[in-house]
Amino acid sequence: MLFIVNWTALPEVRETAAERFLQNGGAPPDGVRLLGRWHGIGSIRGFAVCECSEIGPIARWAHEWADLFTLDVVPAMTDEQLGKVLAEAAGR
């Protein structure tokens, strides 16, 4: 499954968040494949797109950062996947 992970941090944790990121590059745990990550310029927010076959590993990753960031993790679909769902709904 694909997931979009949005994060936002408060300014008072900026240095702590930067140090933790520099320690391991924000690497996801085993079971989560990071497809891409983007950071907002001049802010402590951004998003990542990742893939995993079960929810446990991505929940662990979110928990590792939950003391510094507000995280929003949502399942995602590609255009192709959504197209199939829409075509089935339309009876095509």
Sequence and secondary structure as in RCSB ss.txt:
>XXXX:A:sequence
MLFIVNWTALPEVRETAAERFLQNGGAPPDGVRLLGRWHGIGSIRGFAVCECSEIGPIARWAHEWADLFTLDVVP
AMTDEQLGKVLAEAAGR
>XXXX:A:secstr
 EEEEEEEE GGGHHHHHHHHHHHTT   TT EEEEEEE TTSSEEEEEEE SSHHHHHHHHHHHTTTEEEEEEE
E  HHHHHHHHHHHTT 
